[in-house]
Amino acid sequence: MARPLVAAGALFTNPAGQILMVRPTYKDYWDIPGGFVEPGESPRAACAREIGEELNLTIEVGPLMVVDWAPTEDEGDKILYVFDGGTISDEDRKGLVFGDGEIAEARFVDLRDLDALTVPRLSRRLRTTIDAQREHRTVYAEYGDEPPK
């Protein structure tokens, strides 16, 4: 029986449609705010907890946009949930506090710049998430992409 790692994150955008990305101190690429789900915790609750720990923000987690089955060679099976974090201004971004020491910085990023900042599977997942948000639907993805119908 599979026992996948489960993680949850939030897609925050600014009014210009850019994505809020964070630079974790323990990774060599940029990511969205979020993290692993703890035993007995729902992905939605984990997302809210991680946002609080990483950015010192208390938010009402929005709708689920993407569920991505994205195993890696290092970690095995993984299921990642991406929720709508809503829109925040650049002024709000400047006020973020990186409470737990896991985040070095945060900035808004254009979609066209994703490939230079992050790993391909996350770049694909974020593009799929933006499409899901635009179309007001939830998407099942594999390795970041929606499978063909």
Contacts in CASP RR format, 6 or more apart in sequence:
PFRMAT RR
TARGET T0000
AUTHOR 0000-0000-0000
METHOD contacts of the structure
MODEL  1
MARPLVAAGALFTNPAGQILMVRPTYKDYWDIPGGFVEPGESPRAACARE
IGEELNLTIEVGPLMVVDWAPTEDEGDKILYVFDGGTISDEDRKGLVFGD
GEIAEARFVDLRDLDALTVPRLSRRLRTTIDAQREHRTVYAEYGDEPPK
2 77 0 8 1.000
3 77 0 8 1.000
4 69 0 8 1.000
4 71 0 8 1.000
4 76 0 8 1.000
4 77 0 8 1.000
4 78 0 8 1.000
4 79 0 8 1.000
5 36 0 8 1.000
5 75 0 8 1.000
5 76 0 8 1.000
5 77 0 8 1.000
5 78 0 8 1.000
5 79 0 8 1.000
6 36 0 8 1.000
6 37 0 8 1.000
6 43 0 8 1.000
6 46 0 8 1.000
6 78 0 8 1.000
6 79 0 8 1.000
6 80 0 8 1.000
6 81 0 8 1.000
7 34 0 8 1.000
7 35 0 8 1.000
7 36 0 8 1.000
7 37 0 8 1.000
7 43 0 8 1.000
7 46 0 8 1.000
7 78 0 8 1.000
7 79 0 8 1.000
7 80 0 8 1.000
7 81 0 8 1.000
8 34 0 8 1.000
8 35 0 8 1.000
8 37 0 8 1.000
8 43 0 8 1.000
8 44 0 8 1.000
8 46 0 8 1.000
8 47 0 8 1.000
8 50 0 8 1.000
8 80 0 8 1.000
8 81 0 8 1.000
8 82 0 8 1.000
8 83 0 8 1.000
9 32 0 8 1.000
9 33 0 8 1.000
9 34 0 8 1.000
9 35 0 8 1.000
9 47 0 8 1.000
9 50 0 8 1.000
9 51 0 8 1.000
9 80 0 8 1.000
9 81 0 8 1.000
9 82 0 8 1.000
9 83 0 8 1.000
10 32 0 8 1.000
10 33 0 8 1.000
10 34 0 8 1.000
10 47 0 8 1.000
10 51 0 8 1.000
10 59 0 8 1.000
10 61 0 8 1.000
10 62 0 8 1.000
10 82 0 8 1.000
10 83 0 8 1.000
10 84 0 8 1.000
10 85 0 8 1.000
10 86 0 8 1.000
11 19 0 8 1.000
11 20 0 8 1.000
11 32 0 8 1.000
11 65 0 8 1.000
11 82 0 8 1.000
11 83 0 8 1.000
11 84 0 8 1.000
11 85 0 8 1.000
11 86 0 8 1.000
11 126 0 8 1.000
11 129 0 8 1.000
11 130 0 8 1.000
11 133 0 8 1.000
12 19 0 8 1.000
12 20 0 8 1.000
12 32 0 8 1.000
12 33 0 8 1.000
12 85 0 8 1.000
12 86 0 8 1.000
12 87 0 8 1.000
12 88 0 8 1.000
13 19 0 8 1.000
13 20 0 8 1.000
13 86 0 8 1.000
13 87 0 8 1.000
13 88 0 8 1.000
13 108 0 8 1.000
14 20 0 8 1.000
14 87 0 8 1.000
14 88 0 8 1.000
14 89 0 8 1.000
14 90 0 8 1.000
14 93 0 8 1.000
14 108 0 8 1.000
15 87 0 8 1.000
15 89 0 8 1.000
16 108 0 8 1.000
18 108 0 8 1.000
18 109 0 8 1.000
18 110 0 8 1.000
18 111 0 8 1.000
19 32 0 8 1.000
19 108 0 8 1.000
19 109 0 8 1.000
19 111 0 8 1.000
19 114 0 8 1.000
19 126 0 8 1.000
19 130 0 8 1.000
20 32 0 8 1.000
20 33 0 8 1.000
20 88 0 8 1.000
20 93 0 8 1.000
20 106 0 8 1.000
20 107 0 8 1.000
20 108 0 8 1.000
20 109 0 8 1.000
21 30 0 8 1.000
21 31 0 8 1.000
21 32 0 8 1.000
21 106 0 8 1.000
21 107 0 8 1.000
21 108 0 8 1.000
21 109 0 8 1.000
21 117 0 8 1.000
21 118 0 8 1.000
22 30 0 8 1.000
22 31 0 8 1.000
22 32 0 8 1.000
22 33 0 8 1.000
22 54 0 8 1.000
22 55 0 8 1.000
22 103 0 8 1.000
22 105 0 8 1.000
22 106 0 8 1.000
23 30 0 8 1.000
23 31 0 8 1.000
23 103 0 8 1.000
23 104 0 8 1.000
23 105 0 8 1.000
23 106 0 8 1.000
24 31 0 8 1.000
24 102 0 8 1.000
24 103 0 8 1.000
24 104 0 8 1.000
25 101 0 8 1.000
25 102 0 8 1.000
25 103 0 8 1.000
25 104 0 8 1.000
26 102 0 8 1.000
29 117 0 8 1.000
29 118 0 8 1.000
29 119 0 8 1.000
29 122 0 8 1.000
30 109 0 8 1.000
30 117 0 8 1.000
30 118 0 8 1.000
31 118 0 8 1.000
31 122 0 8 1.000
32 82 0 8 1.000
32 122 0 8 1.000
32 126 0 8 1.000
33 50 0 8 1.000
33 51 0 8 1.000
33 54 0 8 1.000
33 55 0 8 1.000
33 103 0 8 1.000
33 106 0 8 1.000
34 46 0 8 1.000
34 47 0 8 1.000
34 50 0 8 1.000
34 51 0 8 1.000
34 54 0 8 1.000
35 46 0 8 1.000
35 47 0 8 1.000
35 50 0 8 1.000
36 46 0 8 1.000
37 43 0 8 1.000
37 46 0 8 1.000
38 46 0 8 1.000
41 49 0 8 1.000
43 81 0 8 1.000
43 83 0 8 1.000
44 61 0 8 1.000
44 64 0 8 1.000
44 81 0 8 1.000
44 83 0 8 1.000
47 61 0 8 1.000
47 81 0 8 1.000
47 83 0 8 1.000
48 58 0 8 1.000
48 59 0 8 1.000
48 60 0 8 1.000
48 61 0 8 1.000
51 57 0 8 1.000
51 58 0 8 1.000
51 59 0 8 1.000
51 61 0 8 1.000
51 85 0 8 1.000
52 58 0 8 1.000
52 59 0 8 1.000
53 99 0 8 1.000
53 100 0 8 1.000
53 102 0 8 1.000
54 98 0 8 1.000
54 99 0 8 1.000
54 100 0 8 1.000
54 102 0 8 1.000
54 103 0 8 1.000
55 96 0 8 1.000
55 97 0 8 1.000
55 98 0 8 1.000
55 99 0 8 1.000
55 103 0 8 1.000
55 106 0 8 1.000
56 96 0 8 1.000
56 97 0 8 1.000
56 98 0 8 1.000
56 99 0 8 1.000
57 96 0 8 1.000
59 85 0 8 1.000
59 86 0 8 1.000
61 83 0 8 1.000
61 84 0 8 1.000
61 85 0 8 1.000
62 83 0 8 1.000
62 84 0 8 1.000
62 85 0 8 1.000
62 86 0 8 1.000
63 83 0 8 1.000
63 84 0 8 1.000
63 138 0 8 1.000
64 81 0 8 1.000
64 82 0 8 1.000
64 83 0 8 1.000
64 84 0 8 1.000
64 138 0 8 1.000
65 82 0 8 1.000
65 83 0 8 1.000
65 84 0 8 1.000
65 129 0 8 1.000
65 132 0 8 1.000
65 133 0 8 1.000
65 138 0 8 1.000
65 139 0 8 1.000
66 80 0 8 1.000
66 81 0 8 1.000
66 82 0 8 1.000
66 125 0 8 1.000
66 128 0 8 1.000
66 129 0 8 1.000
66 132 0 8 1.000
66 138 0 8 1.000
66 139 0 8 1.000
66 140 0 8 1.000
66 141 0 8 1.000
66 144 0 8 1.000
67 79 0 8 1.000
67 80 0 8 1.000
67 81 0 8 1.000
67 82 0 8 1.000
67 138 0 8 1.000
67 139 0 8 1.000
67 140 0 8 1.000
67 141 0 8 1.000
68 79 0 8 1.000
68 80 0 8 1.000
68 81 0 8 1.000
68 82 0 8 1.000
68 125 0 8 1.000
68 128 0 8 1.000
68 141 0 8 1.000
68 142 0 8 1.000
68 143 0 8 1.000
68 144 0 8 1.000
69 77 0 8 1.000
69 78 0 8 1.000
69 79 0 8 1.000
69 140 0 8 1.000
69 141 0 8 1.000
69 142 0 8 1.000
69 143 0 8 1.000
70 78 0 8 1.000
70 79 0 8 1.000
70 80 0 8 1.000
70 121 0 8 1.000
70 125 0 8 1.000
70 141 0 8 1.000
70 142 0 8 1.000
70 143 0 8 1.000
70 144 0 8 1.000
71 77 0 8 1.000
71 78 0 8 1.000
72 78 0 8 1.000
72 121 0 8 1.000
80 125 0 8 1.000
82 125 0 8 1.000
82 126 0 8 1.000
82 129 0 8 1.000
84 133 0 8 1.000
90 108 0 8 1.000
93 106 0 8 1.000
93 107 0 8 1.000
93 108 0 8 1.000
96 106 0 8 1.000
98 104 0 8 1.000
98 105 0 8 1.000
98 106 0 8 1.000
109 117 0 8 1.000
111 126 0 8 1.000
111 127 0 8 1.000
111 130 0 8 1.000
114 122 0 8 1.000
114 123 0 8 1.000
114 126 0 8 1.000
114 127 0 8 1.000
115 123 0 8 1.000
118 126 0 8 1.000
121 143 0 8 1.000
121 144 0 8 1.000
122 144 0 8 1.000
124 141 0 8 1.000
124 143 0 8 1.000
124 144 0 8 1.000
124 145 0 8 1.000
125 141 0 8 1.000
125 144 0 8 1.000
128 139 0 8 1.000
128 141 0 8 1.000
128 144 0 8 1.000
128 145 0 8 1.000
128 146 0 8 1.000
129 139 0 8 1.000
131 139 0 8 1.000
131 146 0 8 1.000
132 138 0 8 1.000
132 139 0 8 1.000
139 146 0 8 1.000
140 146 0 8 1.000
140 147 0 8 1.000
141 147 0 8 1.000
END
